[in-house]
Structure formats: structure tokens, C-alpha cells
Amino acid sequence: MKLRTAPRSIAGMLIWVVISSRAGVFSQSPSAKHSTVPRTWDDVAISQLEVPLANPIGSPKHITADYYYKIPVRPIYKQYPVYAPGREPAGYLDWLKQQEPVILWNDAGVKPELATETDWLKAGEVVFDAPILYSIENKGGFQMEDVRNSAWYEKSGMPLTPDGVLPFMHYVIREKGRIELGSFSCGMCHTRVMPGGKIVKGAQGNLPFGPALAHSAAFPWPVWQELFAMPWMHPDPLDRLRPLSDEQVRALLASAPPGTAARHRGSLFEPIQVPSLIDVKDRHYLDRTGLQQQHSIVDLMRYAALNQGADFLASFDGFIPDDIPNFKRLPDPSDPIRVGGRYSDEQLYALALYVYSLQPPPNPNRFDAAAAHGQKIFQREGCVACHTPPLYTNNKLTPALGFAIPADHLAKYEILPISVGTDPDLTLKTRRGTGYYKVPALTGVWYRSMFGHSGWCATLEDWLDPKRLNDDYVPTGFRPYGLKTYAVKGHPFGLDLSAQEKKDLIAFLKTL
């Protein structure tokens, strides 16, 4: 794994050497030939991949390699842009209906050229943008009628490119004459429309996921169970949803602002700040809760495989999410509707190479006198202990309030045994909950938003506002459903700085 920046000082060089020895920065980068594609699913590696859940009874037992490789490989089809109503070329839908299905990549011999490094990265981008759900098959979520409805765009606040394109989803032709909406690609959550309309792939996405779903099709109760249930806990945290009306569930969905999402294995009540994938190669733990370890590129391949369907097949203390509505038995791996398919090792390798190659957008913020003063404040206040240059994270896990660190964890994982006191529910009451939060990197905060692991504060200025600790505080980002005010507790560092010191500190952070 390569580091993003060079250290700025002798002290920084020493820190860099320590971090880089763990990250593998001195190892040889992949050759252009990529003659050996790593094997994604290995039973021993998968069994050790994730940090145990805070309640280890529910820690998943993932499917075997034998089962995994019996799952059919998804064919990847050519995609077409989705335009907002009134913005598409004349006769566009009629033209789409005349198009023949075009497969770009399958396991039957059709695949892109993979001769050079550039070929691999282009192929990886194809996988990054490929949907795993289609509107005709999907019984909940985004539908054709949504993207054809101007009210849906207006009510959700959906960002568009300057030419009216919706960059998060695409039309797909799998059968001539039938147009489908493809969704839930990697790019759906990790694409950002910048001010002015520039698209940044791999960034913290700003699809207004919650508001868009709130004005889309309703999900039946078994789907909520598939996504979020934890029946080994008493009470199941999902039970809070049972008494809510459809209107209230939609209001709950709408409470998650752009830049956050109630992703599967999480919670509708605690959305998760969508991470940036830029520089993910430098991270030792993936997910806000540090759920998965990352030692090499094959671990990112495994993460993608799990999060695009394979972890629905795991057994969480006997609960198997993909067995709707019984949740007790594994479905037939060859059932394409129930299991959903998988990507091949070659496709996942291309995807991981592409994600590792992603670069941040040009930073307009200059390292001026204010930023230089802010850097001194950053060092003086001890921020470097957790947000260590040049990665601006120490790549460690910190325990949540109420979680006792198991003795064997200190030897197995990189842990800073100090809690910063933020809300613990996401990591104690979800299927992604390890009892820890990872120390986030501060690189790229100038173009990111919704700070805190559930995105309570829309800006850095809000995060450094001491008023957020007060019970009468109204969050500028996520505010838990049903509450008019909410105190954003924890991480008090920097709150007692003077107004000018905060301004200079933020000026420095925005240069990272």
C-alpha cells in the first residue's frame, strides 16, 4: 500500500517510516502484466478478516469458498446515462429501446482488454460503475418511475451534472425493447457532484440516499429484517421500527442527509457517514467501526465481495439475511434472484486496482500564513497523536463508551485504549458494530461534509462549535428521528480554542 504524501519534517519522516513499514509502502507495486490474480475467497482468511462484533455471539460465520465459487458471476452490461425530466435528448427513450444488449464482461469469454496497467484501471472503473440491482427485479428501492418524476428530484434535492445527468444510476438494456434502471453500484455511494457540477469518483458521495428513498417505493418488513435485524439481541434494535407508520418510516429515512446512508448491517436510526475511497489503500481498517482489516489489495477485493452480496449469506448466530422471510437456511447458490450473483476474482482485482488509483480533486486551498498558524495549533493541541501525518490518522481503533476491550484484542488489533465519547449505538447495536470506532483520516476534509460517524455536523465549523455539546443544540447534519434538538457529545478536542485559532486550524485542515 502506497502513502499519499511525503512527510514535511524530520519528525514526520520518523513517523512515516513506522507507518510505511506496516502499510507495505516499500513493497513492489503491481506489475502491468498482473499475471497472477489473487484468489478472493479463502476460508481461513475470510474467518479472520473481520473484527468480532461487540456482542460476539452474533459475529458472522461466512459461507465457504466452495459455496462462494458456485455463485454465478454477474454479467456486466453497457450502461446509458439517466437524464432528469426535460433534460434528455429528443427521442432518447425510443432510441434506447432500439439498442441491442451489450455485455462488457462475463465469465463466458467476453471481457475488456487487460494487457496494460491502463487497461486494468479502465476495466476496474467498469466494475465500479456496474449495478447489482435492476428496477424490474427489485421489490423496493429505486424505480424507473422515480427517475422519470421531476417531483422526486425536487423533493430529494438530487444533485445533477450541468447537462442534467443523474450520475449515481444508469439505464441498462439486458433485453431489447426493455429499459431498466441499474442501481447500487460502488459508484452510487462513492460519487460526488462538486459545486459547479464536476464529478469526483471515489469521493464521499452526495446522493441524498435517505430523502430519495423516502420518496420512492416502500420496503416490506422482511426487507428491513434482511438489512438490519439482530435477533440474537433482546430487544432487537430493529424493533423500534415496528410501531412506526409508513409516513413515519419515510420521515425516518429522510432524516439522513446527503453524505450519509443507512447501509445494510447498520441501522435506520444511526446512518453512517459515507467514506471517501480516495487513499483507502492506506487504511488498516475499513468501515467507521473498523469492521474489516486491510493488509493488502486482496482484502479490499474481499470487502467488495462481502458488501455486494456475500455477507447477506453469512450466519449471524443462525440468522441468515438472504433467506427471506425465514432467515434460517442458505439459498441455492445458483439462484440468481435470491443470491444476486458475484464478481469474478479478475473483476474484483480490476476494481481494487482502480480504487487504489483514485486521486483527490485539485485542492483550491493554499498553505498560507493562517494555515501555517493552524498547523502549529494542530501540533500544540496534540492532534497528531491520533491524526498522525502524513496520513492524518494513526490507523487505530478506539473503544466506544460502554465497551470493555477483550484482553486478546490488544495483541491482535491496533487499538488506542481511550474512548473519545461519541455516541456508541452504531458500534454496539448493529451488525457492523465491533465496539470500536476507527480514527478517521483528515485528508480531503475540505470537500467532504457531515462530520462525526453519523454525520451530525455539516461542516468543520459546526464540529468545532462548543454549542454542539448542549442539550438544546440543533444539528446541522443528521438529527435523530423524532428529536427537535440533539447534543452531539464526545470528541471535545479543539472546542475551547479562540475564534481566530479555530479559523486558522480549519484553514490548515482544508489544505490536507
C-alpha positions, 0 to 999 in steps of 0.5 A: 500500500502506497502513502499519499504524501511525503512527510514535511519534517524530520519528525514526520519522516520518523513517523512515516517510516513506522507507518510505511513499514506496516502499510507495505509502502516499500513493497513492489507495486503491481506489475502491468502484466498482473499475471497472477490474480489473487484468489478472493475467497479463502476460508481461513482468511475470510474467518479472520478478516473481520473484527468480532462484533461487540456482542460476539455471539452474533459475529458472522460465520461466512459461507465457504469458498466452495459455496462462494465459487458456485455463485454465478458471476454477474454479467456486466452490461453497457450502461446509458446515462439517466437524464432528469425530466426535460433534460434528455435528448429528443427521442432518447427513450425510443432510441434506447429501446432500439439498442441491442444488449451489450455485455462488457464482461462475463465469465463466458469469454467476453471481457475488456482488454487487460494487457496494460496497467491502463487497461486494468484501471479502465476495466476496474472503473467498469466494475465500479460503475456496474449495478447489482440491482435492476428496477424490474427485479427489485421489490423496493428501492429505486424505480424507473418511475422515480427517475422519470418524476421531476417531483422526486428530484425536487423533493430529494434535492438530487444533485445533477451534472450541468447537462442534467445527468443523474450520475449515481444510476444508469439505464441498462438494456439486458433485453431489447425493447426493455429499459431498466434502471441499474442501481447500487453500484460502488459508484452510487455511494462513492460519487460526488457532484462538486459545486459547479457540477464536476464529478469526483469518483471515489469521493464521499458521495452526495446522493441524498440516499435517505430523502430519495428513498423516502420518496420512492417505493416502500420496503416490506418488513422482511426487507428491513429484517434482511438489512438490519435485524439482530435477533440474537439481541433482546430487544432487537434494535430493529424493533423500534421500527415496528410501531412506526407508520409508513409516513413515519418510516419515510420521515425516518429515512429522510432524516439522513442527509446527503453524505450519509446512508443507512447501509445494510448491517447498520441501522435506520436510526444511526446512518453512517457517514459515507467514506471517501475511497480516495487513499483507502489503500492506506487504511488498516481498517475499513468501515467507521467501526473498523469492521474489516482489516486491510493488509493488502489489495486482496482484502479490499477485493474481499470487502467488495465481495462481502458488501455486494452480496456475500455477507447477506449469506453469512450466519449471524448466530443462525440468522441468515439475511438472504433467506427471506422471510425465514432467515434460517437456511442458505439459498441455492447458490445458483439462484440468481434472484435470491443470491444476486450473483458475484464478481469474478476474482479478475473483476474484483482485482480490476476494481481494487486496482482502480480504487487504489488509483483514485486521486483527490480533486485539485485542492483550491486551498493554499498553505498560507500564513493562517494555515501555517498558524493552524498547523502549529495549533494542530501540533500544540493541541496534540492532534497528531497523536491520533491524526498522525501525518502524513496520513492524518490518522494513526490507523487505530481503533478506539473503544466506544463508551460502554465497551470493555476491550477483550484482553486478546484484542490488544495483541491482535488489533491496533487499538488506542485504549481511550474512548473519545465519547461519541455516541456508541449505538452504531458500534454496539447495536448493529451488525457492523458494530465491533465496539470500536470506532476507527480514527478517521483520516483528515485528508480531503476534509475540505470537500467532504461534509457531515462530520462525526460517524453519523454525520451530525455536523455539516461542516468543520465549523459546526464540529468545532462549535462548543454549542454542539455539546448542549442539550438544546443544540440543533444539528446541522447534519443528521438529527435523530428521528423524532428529536427537535434538538440533539447534543452531539457529545464526545470528541471535545478536542479543539472546542475551547480554542479562540475564534481566530485559532479555530479559523486558522486550524480549519484553514490548515485542515482544508489544505490536507 
